[in-house]
Amino acid sequence: MINIGSIGIRTAVVALALAAATLGGVPAFAADVTTPFVGKAVNGGTVTHETREGRHVLMVSSDFAVPGSPDPHWQVVDSKGRVFLLDRLKLKDDRINTSITLPAYIDDVAKVQMWCAWAEVMLGEASFTRPVALHR
């Protein structure tokens, strides 16, 4: 048992609060991760949502296989079912856009899709267990 008299009541309260936050709380830096992609051309790999310098960023996992379609794009669906077509996944010189910063007009993200803009077909879809709110 801690002798509160020797360390002071204020120090004891701070120590207990820190212990409770560490043991029972979710860390502030916890990232949201989707289910694995499922679809015609993209199966496996996930998307992680993180906040970097106040901006919301989506990143594909290292096991994500880039589809062989001619014009794959990032696409997100919000909790109201609105679809937002975003940047290309494949860039010039065989570079891959493995992360994307979400624009301010998107309120939340329920699903992440890979969309072929050339064939106008969904290549794969991954869902968050609950929509990720983008607080601005």
N, C-alpha and C positions, 0 to 999 in steps of 0.2 A: 504494500500500500504506500502511496505517496504521502509524505509529510508536507502538507500544503503550507504550513507555517514557515518551512525553511526555504521554499522557492517563491512564495507569494501567490496570492489568489489569481492575479491577472495572468501570470505566466502559466499557471495550471489550467486556466480556462482556454488560453490560446493553444496549449499543447493538446488538450482534449478535442478542441475543434479541428485542429489539423489531423489528429488521429482518426476522427470520425469521417472527415472528408476523404482521407486516403483509403480507408478500409471500405467505406460504404458508398462512396460517391463515384460517379462516372467522371473520368478525367476530361478537362475542357478541350483537350486536343484529340479526343476520339473522333475517328472518321467514319462516315457512313459508307457502307459497301453494298453493292447490288447482289442479286442472285446471279449465277452464271448466265451468259448469253445463250439463247436458244433460237434457232432459225434455219433458213435455207442454206446460208453460206457462212454464218458465224455461230459456232457452238463452242462454248467454253470461254474462259476469261471473264473478268468482272470489271466494274467501274467503281472507283472510289471518289467520294466528294470530300474536298478539304477547303478550308478558308485560308487564303494566303494574302496577307497585307490588305485585308478587308474585301477581297474579291473571291467569288465562288468558282472553284476549279474542279472539273471532272477529269479523271485520269484512268486509262485502261491499265489492267494488270499486265505483268510481264508475260503471262501465258496466253494473252490475247493473240489470236491468229488473224492477221489482216486479210480481209476477203479479196479474192482475185477479180472482183467486178470492176468495170471500167471507171466508175465515178462514185466511190463510197463517201458518204457524209455522216457527220454527227447529227443526230436528231433527238430532241427530248420531248416528252409529253408531261404536262402538268396534271395536277389532281382534278382539274375540270375537263380534262380530255383535249385541251388545246395542244396542237403540235407545232414545234418550232424547228425548222430546218436550219442547221448551223453550218459551220465550216467543213471543208473537205477533210477526209481522213488521210488520203494520199496527197502529198505535195510534189512539187517539181524535184527532179534529181533523185527519185526513189526515197525521199524522206517521208516519214510518217508523223502525223499530228497526234501524238499519244495523249495529249492533254488539251483541254479547251477551257477558256474563261467564259463563264456564262454572262450574257448581256443583262443589264439592269431591268429590262422589261419582263423578265421571267420571274414569277412569284415563287414557284416551287417546282420540284422535279419528282415525278412519280416513276417514270421509266426513261431509260436511255435506249435508243435504237441506232442501228447502223442502216442507212438508207442509200440505195443506189439511185442517184439522181438521173442517170442516163436511162436505165430500164424502168425507173419508177416502181421499185419493189423493195420491201423491207428485207434486209439480209439477216437480221438478228435483233433480239430484244432482251434487255435485262431490267429487272424491276428492283426498286428499293422496297424494303418491308413496309415502310410508311413513307409518304412523300417528304422530301427534304425541303424544309422551309428556308427560303433565302431572305434573311433579314437584312435590310439595307439601311 
